[in-house]
């Protein structure tokens, strides 16, 4: 029996020395494998008598069971040690603050556009959206832009392949085409509602006033600290039977003072020239305090809508009159937030944009 006890002790010692599952399996083979100690003892039973075989076989089985039990215990111990190591390596400190989901926000220019729409909406202006790939007619011709105007040059405008040869398509250079599109649709709807014939030429009857702003993206071949090939613009139009330049001054002054939240803001209208308005004026503003105090800053162009543009809207210029203006929301955003480089808005730097969230 001492021999069997020695085999069991040797097996236990070998199992304890095994520090990995592969080493434990190698140690198992020394005792329970095809050439192991227990197997050799089992083979020796063949030469013994029946009584000896019975008693010795029982002892061998007990030794085998003891070795298998020691093997299972060591396997479980190695598995527990492996699990403990894994738990330690993947340990979580539940006392640490959790990682919050990042909070997004609107782009600063989008905030400005929302603000513009809200202010003019309170004045009764509709908001119109239209195509960014525009026809030459709506972008230039209908707005009284002559054939030799510099804006029609490929140096200033992105033309799009595939358009008609005599009237190519282009990326719109301003949102003014929406003035024509909206006014034409407005006249058509009024004629359809009132039953006025479509073929009677320019409309000269009574009609609700046209009040609309057209914000959106525009494109020109230009890029520097204050210009971008893609930028935003907001055109405004008010056409009626008794709309004057005085109304333009009142509306835009009220808009600027509301937008910048300053009743002390000054405005001036400088004579200028635009093909689609006559007379025309650049609009400048001046702050009374802050880093820009005392400086005149250009923010928009404006003027009385040219009679040719009124005709292209389908209206009789002898009866209908109005004003139009165009401003850059990107420029207004720079002034409102004190940003001096337009390109920062479109570089996609989260560190910069997150300031406005």
ABEGO torsion letter per residue (X at the ends): XAAAAAAAAAAAAAAAABABAAAAAAAAAAAABAABAAAAAAAAAAABBAAAAAAAAAAAAAAAAAAAAAAAAAAAAAAAAAAAAAAAAABBBAABBBBBBBBBBBBAAAAAAAAAAAAAAAAGBBBBBBBABBBAAAAAAAAGBBAABAAABAAABBBBBGBBAABBBBBBABAAAAAAAAAAAAAAAAAAAAGBBAAAEBBABBBBBBBBBBBEBBBBBBBBAABBABBBBBBBBBBBAABBAAAAAAAAAAAAAAAAGBAABBBBBBBBBBAABOBBBBBBBBBABEAABGBBBBABBBEBBBAAAAAAAGBBAAABBBBBBBBBAAAAAAAAAGBABAAAAAAGBAAAAAAAX
